[in-house]
Amino acid sequence: MVQVVFFLLTLLGVLGVMGLMVLYPLFKTLVGYLEVLRVVSPSERIEGAGEVIPGFGGGKASL
């Protein structure tokens, strides 16, 4: 009985760590994109958006 509980806790911990390792980068890139959209939200700056997004997004992704 104790072994079953220990096995389930270990499985839960491994799955949780793997899930965090997958979800955390996705969450960071999503936050980075949202910040970029907030910075480049005015529609007057459309012509400059092509230069702003790659540099800003690349900086966020590399952190």
PyMOL Python script that loads the backbone (N, CA, C, O; Angstrom):
from pymol import cmd

cmd.read_pdbstr("""\
ATOM      1  N   MET A   1       0.836  -1.208   0.000  1.00  0.00           N
ATOM      2  CA  MET A   1       0.000   0.000   0.000  1.00  0.00           C
ATOM      3  C   MET A   1       0.873   1.261   0.000  1.00  0.00           C
ATOM      4  O   MET A   1       0.620   2.210  -0.743  1.00  0.00           O
ATOM      5  N   VAL A   2       1.894   1.247   0.841  1.00  0.00           N
ATOM      6  CA  VAL A   2       2.786   2.405   0.916  1.00  0.00           C
ATOM      7  C   VAL A   2       3.532   2.578  -0.398  1.00  0.00           C
ATOM      8  O   VAL A   2       3.758   3.699  -0.853  1.00  0.00           O
ATOM      9  N   GLN A   3       3.910   1.457  -1.004  1.00  0.00           N
ATOM     10  CA  GLN A   3       4.643   1.533  -2.273  1.00  0.00           C
ATOM     11  C   GLN A   3       3.780   2.145  -3.367  1.00  0.00           C
ATOM     12  O   GLN A   3       4.279   2.902  -4.200  1.00  0.00           O
ATOM     13  N   VAL A   4       2.480   1.822  -3.370  1.00  0.00           N
ATOM     14  CA  VAL A   4       1.578   2.376  -4.389  1.00  0.00           C
ATOM     15  C   VAL A   4       1.477   3.884  -4.218  1.00  0.00           C
ATOM     16  O   VAL A   4       1.546   4.624  -5.199  1.00  0.00           O
ATOM     17  N   VAL A   5       1.314   4.347  -2.985  1.00  0.00           N
ATOM     18  CA  VAL A   5       1.211   5.786  -2.730  1.00  0.00           C
ATOM     19  C   VAL A   5       2.507   6.481  -3.135  1.00  0.00           C
ATOM     20  O   VAL A   5       2.478   7.539  -3.763  1.00  0.00           O
ATOM     21  N   PHE A   6       3.643   5.884  -2.777  1.00  0.00           N
ATOM     22  CA  PHE A   6       4.938   6.469  -3.127  1.00  0.00           C
ATOM     23  C   PHE A   6       5.108   6.546  -4.640  1.00  0.00           C
ATOM     24  O   PHE A   6       5.594   7.544  -5.170  1.00  0.00           O
ATOM     25  N   PHE A   7       4.696   5.466  -5.338  1.00  0.00           N
ATOM     26  CA  PHE A   7       4.795   5.448  -6.801  1.00  0.00           C
ATOM     27  C   PHE A   7       3.928   6.542  -7.411  1.00  0.00           C
ATOM     28  O   PHE A   7       4.355   7.228  -8.340  1.00  0.00           O
ATOM     29  N   LEU A   8       2.709   6.708  -6.892  1.00  0.00           N
ATOM     30  CA  LEU A   8       1.811   7.736  -7.434  1.00  0.00           C
ATOM     31  C   LEU A   8       2.379   9.129  -7.186  1.00  0.00           C
ATOM     32  O   LEU A   8       2.316   9.988  -8.065  1.00  0.00           O
ATOM     33  N   LEU A   9       2.930   9.359  -6.002  1.00  0.00           N
ATOM     34  CA  LEU A   9       3.515  10.668  -5.711  1.00  0.00           C
ATOM     35  C   LEU A   9       4.706  10.942  -6.626  1.00  0.00           C
ATOM     36  O   LEU A   9       4.867  12.057  -7.123  1.00  0.00           O
ATOM     37  N   THR A  10       5.537   9.930  -6.846  1.00  0.00           N
ATOM     38  CA  THR A  10       6.689  10.108  -7.736  1.00  0.00           C
ATOM     39  C   THR A  10       6.228  10.414  -9.152  1.00  0.00           C
ATOM     40  O   THR A  10       6.762  11.310  -9.806  1.00  0.00           O
ATOM     41  N   LEU A  11       5.229   9.661  -9.627  1.00  0.00           N
ATOM     42  CA  LEU A  11       4.707   9.880 -10.973  1.00  0.00           C
ATOM     43  C   LEU A  11       4.140  11.286 -11.093  1.00  0.00           C
ATOM     44  O   LEU A  11       4.377  11.979 -12.082  1.00  0.00           O
ATOM     45  N   LEU A  12       3.387  11.703 -10.073  1.00  0.00           N
ATOM     46  CA  LEU A  12       2.800  13.047 -10.080  1.00  0.00           C
ATOM     47  C   LEU A  12       3.901  14.109 -10.104  1.00  0.00           C
ATOM     48  O   LEU A  12       3.791  15.099 -10.827  1.00  0.00           O
ATOM     49  N   GLY A  13       4.952  13.907  -9.323  1.00  0.00           N
ATOM     50  CA  GLY A  13       6.045  14.876  -9.297  1.00  0.00           C
ATOM     51  C   GLY A  13       6.766  14.964 -10.629  1.00  0.00           C
ATOM     52  O   GLY A  13       7.074  16.059 -11.101  1.00  0.00           O
ATOM     53  N   VAL A  14       7.038  13.806 -11.245  1.00  0.00           N
ATOM     54  CA  VAL A  14       7.736  13.807 -12.540  1.00  0.00           C
ATOM     55  C   VAL A  14       6.879  14.490 -13.594  1.00  0.00           C
ATOM     56  O   VAL A  14       7.373  15.315 -14.364  1.00  0.00           O
ATOM     57  N   LEU A  15       5.584  14.145 -13.630  1.00  0.00           N
ATOM     58  CA  LEU A  15       4.695  14.767 -14.615  1.00  0.00           C
ATOM     59  C   LEU A  15       4.582  16.267 -14.364  1.00  0.00           C
ATOM     60  O   LEU A  15       4.536  17.055 -15.309  1.00  0.00           O
ATOM     61  N   GLY A  16       4.538  16.661 -13.102  1.00  0.00           N
ATOM     62  CA  GLY A  16       4.441  18.086 -12.786  1.00  0.00           C
ATOM     63  C   GLY A  16       5.674  18.850 -13.237  1.00  0.00           C
ATOM     64  O   GLY A  16       5.565  19.942 -13.795  1.00  0.00           O
ATOM     65  N   VAL A  17       6.852  18.274 -12.996  1.00  0.00           N
ATOM     66  CA  VAL A  17       8.094  18.938 -13.419  1.00  0.00           C
ATOM     67  C   VAL A  17       8.154  19.026 -14.934  1.00  0.00           C
ATOM     68  O   VAL A  17       8.530  20.062 -15.483  1.00  0.00           O
ATOM     69  N   MET A  18       7.780  17.933 -15.622  1.00  0.00           N
ATOM     70  CA  MET A  18       7.799  17.955 -17.083  1.00  0.00           C
ATOM     71  C   MET A  18       6.805  18.984 -17.612  1.00  0.00           C
ATOM     72  O   MET A  18       7.098  19.711 -18.562  1.00  0.00           O
ATOM     73  N   GLY A  19       5.626  19.041 -16.991  1.00  0.00           N
ATOM     74  CA  GLY A  19       4.628  20.019 -17.417  1.00  0.00           C
ATOM     75  C   GLY A  19       5.128  21.443 -17.226  1.00  0.00           C
ATOM     76  O   GLY A  19       4.918  22.298 -18.087  1.00  0.00           O
ATOM     77  N   LEU A  20       5.792  21.702 -16.097  1.00  0.00           N
ATOM     78  CA  LEU A  20       6.333  23.044 -15.861  1.00  0.00           C
ATOM     79  C   LEU A  20       7.416  23.375 -16.877  1.00  0.00           C
ATOM     80  O   LEU A  20       7.479  24.497 -17.378  1.00  0.00           O
ATOM     81  N   MET A  21       8.274  22.394 -17.182  1.00  0.00           N
ATOM     82  CA  MET A  21       9.349  22.646 -18.146  1.00  0.00           C
ATOM     83  C   MET A  21       8.785  22.975 -19.522  1.00  0.00           C
ATOM     84  O   MET A  21       9.379  23.749 -20.272  1.00  0.00           O
ATOM     85  N   VAL A  22       7.627  22.380 -19.855  1.00  0.00           N
ATOM     86  CA  VAL A  22       7.020  22.662 -21.160  1.00  0.00           C
ATOM     87  C   VAL A  22       6.240  23.968 -21.120  1.00  0.00           C
ATOM     88  O   VAL A  22       6.322  24.771 -22.048  1.00  0.00           O
ATOM     89  N   LEU A  23       5.478  24.184 -20.040  1.00  0.00           N
ATOM     90  CA  LEU A  23       4.560  25.324 -20.002  1.00  0.00           C
ATOM     91  C   LEU A  23       5.274  26.637 -19.715  1.00  0.00           C
ATOM     92  O   LEU A  23       4.849  27.683 -20.206  1.00  0.00           O
ATOM     93  N   TYR A  24       6.353  26.608 -18.928  1.00  0.00           N
ATOM     94  CA  TYR A  24       6.989  27.865 -18.534  1.00  0.00           C
ATOM     95  C   TYR A  24       7.538  28.650 -19.724  1.00  0.00           C
ATOM     96  O   TYR A  24       7.293  29.854 -19.806  1.00  0.00           O
ATOM     97  N   PRO A  25       8.279  28.016 -20.663  1.00  0.00           N
ATOM     98  CA  PRO A  25       8.730  28.788 -21.844  1.00  0.00           C
ATOM     99  C   PRO A  25       7.566  29.304 -22.684  1.00  0.00           C
ATOM    100  O   PRO A  25       7.611  30.425 -23.190  1.00  0.00           O
ATOM    101  N   LEU A  26       6.516  28.480 -22.833  1.00  0.00           N
ATOM    102  CA  LEU A  26       5.348  28.938 -23.590  1.00  0.00           C
ATOM    103  C   LEU A  26       4.737  30.160 -22.919  1.00  0.00           C
ATOM    104  O   LEU A  26       4.362  31.123 -23.588  1.00  0.00           O
ATOM    105  N   PHE A  27       4.638  30.116 -21.583  1.00  0.00           N
ATOM    106  CA  PHE A  27       4.062  31.239 -20.848  1.00  0.00           C
ATOM    107  C   PHE A  27       4.922  32.485 -21.009  1.00  0.00           C
ATOM    108  O   PHE A  27       4.395  33.584 -21.187  1.00  0.00           O
ATOM    109  N   LYS A  28       6.247  32.323 -20.948  1.00  0.00           N
ATOM    110  CA  LYS A  28       7.135  33.485 -21.099  1.00  0.00           C
ATOM    111  C   LYS A  28       7.013  34.093 -22.487  1.00  0.00           C
ATOM    112  O   LYS A  28       6.963  35.315 -22.620  1.00  0.00           O
ATOM    113  N   THR A  29       6.963  33.255 -23.534  1.00  0.00           N
ATOM    114  CA  THR A  29       6.854  33.811 -24.880  1.00  0.00           C
ATOM    115  C   THR A  29       5.505  34.484 -25.061  1.00  0.00           C
ATOM    116  O   THR A  29       5.405  35.508 -25.738  1.00  0.00           O
ATOM    117  N   LEU A  30       4.449  33.907 -24.451  1.00  0.00           N
ATOM    118  CA  LEU A  30       3.126  34.528 -24.556  1.00  0.00           C
ATOM    119  C   LEU A  30       3.135  35.898 -23.891  1.00  0.00           C
ATOM    120  O   LEU A  30       2.602  36.859 -24.445  1.00  0.00           O
ATOM    121  N   VAL A  31       3.737  35.997 -22.704  1.00  0.00           N
ATOM    122  CA  VAL A  31       3.825  37.286 -22.019  1.00  0.00           C
ATOM    123  C   VAL A  31       4.640  38.270 -22.848  1.00  0.00           C
ATOM    124  O   VAL A  31       4.297  39.449 -22.931  1.00  0.00           O
ATOM    125  N   GLY A  32       5.723  37.785 -23.463  1.00  0.00           N
ATOM    126  CA  GLY A  32       6.536  38.657 -24.316  1.00  0.00           C
ATOM    127  C   GLY A  32       5.745  39.193 -25.489  1.00  0.00           C
ATOM    128  O   GLY A  32       5.831  40.377 -25.814  1.00  0.00           O
ATOM    129  N   TYR A  33       4.964  38.315 -26.133  1.00  0.00           N
ATOM    130  CA  TYR A  33       4.154  38.766 -27.265  1.00  0.00           C
ATOM    131  C   TYR A  33       3.103  39.778 -26.815  1.00  0.00           C
ATOM    132  O   TYR A  33       2.842  40.755 -27.515  1.00  0.00           O
ATOM    133  N   LEU A  34       2.498  39.545 -25.641  1.00  0.00           N
ATOM    134  CA  LEU A  34       1.484  40.481 -25.147  1.00  0.00           C
ATOM    135  C   LEU A  34       2.112  41.842 -24.867  1.00  0.00           C
ATOM    136  O   LEU A  34       1.503  42.873 -25.151  1.00  0.00           O
ATOM    137  N   GLU A  35       3.335  41.855 -24.309  1.00  0.00           N
ATOM    138  CA  GLU A  35       4.003  43.132 -24.061  1.00  0.00           C
ATOM    139  C   GLU A  35       4.320  43.835 -25.372  1.00  0.00           C
ATOM    140  O   GLU A  35       4.185  45.054 -25.474  1.00  0.00           O
ATOM    141  N   VAL A  36       4.746  43.064 -26.383  1.00  0.00           N
ATOM    142  CA  VAL A  36       5.027  43.662 -27.692  1.00  0.00           C
ATOM    143  C   VAL A  36       3.760  44.270 -28.261  1.00  0.00           C
ATOM    144  O   VAL A  36       3.779  45.388 -28.776  1.00  0.00           O
ATOM    145  N   LEU A  37       2.656  43.535 -28.170  1.00  0.00           N
ATOM    146  CA  LEU A  37       1.396  44.048 -28.716  1.00  0.00           C
ATOM    147  C   LEU A  37       0.970  45.309 -27.972  1.00  0.00           C
ATOM    148  O   LEU A  37       0.417  46.231 -28.571  1.00  0.00           O
ATOM    149  N   ARG A  38       1.228  45.347 -26.663  1.00  0.00           N
ATOM    150  CA  ARG A  38       0.845  46.528 -25.896  1.00  0.00           C
ATOM    151  C   ARG A  38       1.709  47.726 -26.297  1.00  0.00           C
ATOM    152  O   ARG A  38       1.221  48.854 -26.362  1.00  0.00           O
ATOM    153  N   VAL A  39       2.994  47.475 -26.566  1.00  0.00           N
ATOM    154  CA  VAL A  39       3.890  48.565 -26.959  1.00  0.00           C
ATOM    155  C   VAL A  39       3.541  49.064 -28.351  1.00  0.00           C
ATOM    156  O   VAL A  39       3.562  50.269 -28.601  1.00  0.00           O
ATOM    157  N   VAL A  40       3.217  48.143 -29.264  1.00  0.00           N
ATOM    158  CA  VAL A  40       3.003  48.506 -30.667  1.00  0.00           C
ATOM    159  C   VAL A  40       1.508  48.515 -30.979  1.00  0.00           C
ATOM    160  O   VAL A  40       1.104  48.211 -32.102  1.00  0.00           O
ATOM    161  N   SER A  41       0.684  48.863 -29.982  1.00  0.00           N
ATOM    162  CA  SER A  41      -0.756  48.832 -30.223  1.00  0.00           C
ATOM    163  C   SER A  41      -1.277  50.003 -31.058  1.00  0.00           C
ATOM    164  O   SER A  41      -2.234  49.797 -31.804  1.00  0.00           O
ATOM    165  N   PRO A  42      -0.716  51.224 -30.990  1.00  0.00           N
ATOM    166  CA  PRO A  42      -1.286  52.301 -31.821  1.00  0.00           C
ATOM    167  C   PRO A  42      -1.205  51.964 -33.299  1.00  0.00           C
ATOM    168  O   PRO A  42      -0.157  51.536 -33.782  1.00  0.00           O
ATOM    169  N   SER A  43      -2.307  52.155 -34.022  1.00  0.00           N
ATOM    170  CA  SER A  43      -2.349  51.752 -35.428  1.00  0.00           C
ATOM    171  C   SER A  43      -1.527  52.691 -36.301  1.00  0.00           C
ATOM    172  O   SER A  43      -1.249  52.359 -37.453  1.00  0.00           O
ATOM    173  N   GLU A  44      -1.126  53.865 -35.784  1.00  0.00           N
ATOM    174  CA  GLU A  44      -0.309  54.782 -36.589  1.00  0.00           C
ATOM    175  C   GLU A  44       1.096  54.223 -36.794  1.00  0.00           C
ATOM    176  O   GLU A  44       1.768  54.575 -37.763  1.00  0.00           O
ATOM    177  N   ARG A  45       1.548  53.342 -35.876  1.00  0.00           N
ATOM    178  CA  ARG A  45       2.928  52.862 -35.933  1.00  0.00           C
ATOM    179  C   ARG A  45       3.041  51.549 -36.693  1.00  0.00           C
ATOM    180  O   ARG A  45       3.969  50.779 -36.446  1.00  0.00           O
ATOM    181  N   ILE A  46       2.121  51.275 -37.609  1.00  0.00           N
ATOM    182  CA  ILE A  46       2.142  49.994 -38.330  1.00  0.00           C
ATOM    183  C   ILE A  46       3.424  49.867 -39.153  1.00  0.00           C
ATOM    184  O   ILE A  46       4.010  48.786 -39.214  1.00  0.00           O
ATOM    185  N   GLU A  47       3.869  50.965 -39.791  1.00  0.00           N
ATOM    186  CA  GLU A  47       5.048  50.853 -40.647  1.00  0.00           C
ATOM    187  C   GLU A  47       6.295  50.535 -39.825  1.00  0.00           C
ATOM    188  O   GLU A  47       7.235  49.945 -40.358  1.00  0.00           O
ATOM    189  N   GLY A  48       6.334  50.909 -38.538  1.00  0.00           N
ATOM    190  CA  GLY A  48       7.496  50.618 -37.706  1.00  0.00           C
ATOM    191  C   GLY A  48       7.381  49.291 -36.975  1.00  0.00           C
ATOM    192  O   GLY A  48       8.336  48.854 -36.334  1.00  0.00           O
ATOM    193  N   ALA A  49       6.218  48.641 -37.063  1.00  0.00           N
ATOM    194  CA  ALA A  49       6.009  47.415 -36.287  1.00  0.00           C
ATOM    195  C   ALA A  49       6.934  46.298 -36.752  1.00  0.00           C
ATOM    196  O   ALA A  49       7.346  45.462 -35.948  1.00  0.00           O
ATOM    197  N   GLY A  50       7.264  46.273 -38.041  1.00  0.00           N
ATOM    198  CA  GLY A  50       8.142  45.221 -38.556  1.00  0.00           C
ATOM    199  C   GLY A  50       9.512  45.260 -37.914  1.00  0.00           C
ATOM    200  O   GLY A  50      10.142  44.216 -37.746  1.00  0.00           O
ATOM    201  N   GLU A  51       9.997  46.463 -37.544  1.00  0.00           N
ATOM    202  CA  GLU A  51      11.303  46.540 -36.915  1.00  0.00           C
ATOM    203  C   GLU A  51      11.207  46.309 -35.405  1.00  0.00           C
ATOM    204  O   GLU A  51      12.145  45.800 -34.791  1.00  0.00           O
ATOM    205  N   VAL A  52      10.076  46.681 -34.813  1.00  0.00           N
ATOM    206  CA  VAL A  52       9.983  46.609 -33.352  1.00  0.00           C
ATOM    207  C   VAL A  52       9.824  45.165 -32.884  1.00  0.00           C
ATOM    208  O   VAL A  52      10.477  44.745 -31.928  1.00  0.00           O
ATOM    209  N   ILE A  53       8.957  44.401 -33.556  1.00  0.00           N
ATOM    210  CA  ILE A  53       8.582  43.087 -33.029  1.00  0.00           C
ATOM    211  C   ILE A  53       9.755  42.094 -33.002  1.00  0.00           C
ATOM    212  O   ILE A  53       9.954  41.444 -31.976  1.00  0.00           O
ATOM    213  N   PRO A  54      10.551  41.945 -34.094  1.00  0.00           N
ATOM    214  CA  PRO A  54      11.599  40.920 -34.021  1.00  0.00           C
ATOM    215  C   PRO A  54      12.641  41.198 -32.938  1.00  0.00           C
ATOM    216  O   PRO A  54      13.028  40.286 -32.208  1.00  0.00           O
ATOM    217  N   GLY A  55      13.099  42.444 -32.826  1.00  0.00           N
ATOM    218  CA  GLY A  55      14.114  42.747 -31.826  1.00  0.00           C
ATOM    219  C   GLY A  55      13.582  42.566 -30.421  1.00  0.00           C
ATOM    220  O   GLY A  55      14.252  41.983 -29.569  1.00  0.00           O
ATOM    221  N   PHE A  56      12.378  43.064 -30.175  1.00  0.00           N
ATOM    222  CA  PHE A  56      11.812  42.985 -28.831  1.00  0.00           C
ATOM    223  C   PHE A  56      11.492  41.542 -28.478  1.00  0.00           C
ATOM    224  O   PHE A  56      11.797  41.076 -27.380  1.00  0.00           O
ATOM    225  N   GLY A  57      10.866  40.828 -29.436  1.00  0.00           N
ATOM    226  CA  GLY A  57      10.525  39.433 -29.180  1.00  0.00           C
ATOM    227  C   GLY A  57      11.770  38.576 -29.003  1.00  0.00           C
ATOM    228  O   GLY A  57      11.806  37.694 -28.145  1.00  0.00           O
ATOM    229  N   GLY A  58      12.801  38.837 -29.825  1.00  0.00           N
ATOM    230  CA  GLY A  58      14.035  38.073 -29.694  1.00  0.00           C
ATOM    231  C   GLY A  58      14.693  38.311 -28.349  1.00  0.00           C
ATOM    232  O   GLY A  58      15.228  37.386 -27.738  1.00  0.00           O
ATOM    233  N   GLY A  59      14.651  39.560 -27.887  1.00  0.00           N
ATOM    234  CA  GLY A  59      15.219  39.863 -26.579  1.00  0.00           C
ATOM    235  C   GLY A  59      14.476  39.141 -25.477  1.00  0.00           C
ATOM    236  O   GLY A  59      15.090  38.632 -24.540  1.00  0.00           O
ATOM    237  N   LYS A  60      13.143  39.093 -25.583  1.00  0.00           N
ATOM    238  CA  LYS A  60      12.355  38.400 -24.572  1.00  0.00           C
ATOM    239  C   LYS A  60      12.644  36.905 -24.591  1.00  0.00           C
ATOM    240  O   LYS A  60      12.804  36.286 -23.539  1.00  0.00           O
ATOM    241  N   ALA A  61      12.710  36.322 -25.793  1.00  0.00           N
ATOM    242  CA  ALA A  61      12.868  34.873 -25.894  1.00  0.00           C
ATOM    243  C   ALA A  61      14.240  34.430 -25.393  1.00  0.00           C
ATOM    244  O   ALA A  61      14.380  33.328 -24.862  1.00  0.00           O
ATOM    245  N   SER A  62      15.262  35.293 -25.559  1.00  0.00           N
ATOM    246  CA  SER A  62      16.606  34.869 -25.184  1.00  0.00           C
ATOM    247  C   SER A  62      16.837  34.984 -23.683  1.00  0.00           C
ATOM    248  O   SER A  62      17.811  34.429 -23.176  1.00  0.00           O
ATOM    249  N   LEU A  63      15.973  35.686 -22.959  1.00  0.00           N
ATOM    250  CA  LEU A  63      16.191  35.870 -21.521  1.00  0.00           C
ATOM    251  C   LEU A  63      15.942  34.601 -20.729  1.00  0.00           C
ATOM    252  O   LEU A  63      16.085  34.598 -19.506  1.00  0.00           O
TER     253      LEU A  63
END
""", "prot")
cmd.dss("prot")
cmd.show_as("cartoon", "prot")
cmd.util.cbc("prot")
cmd.orient("prot")
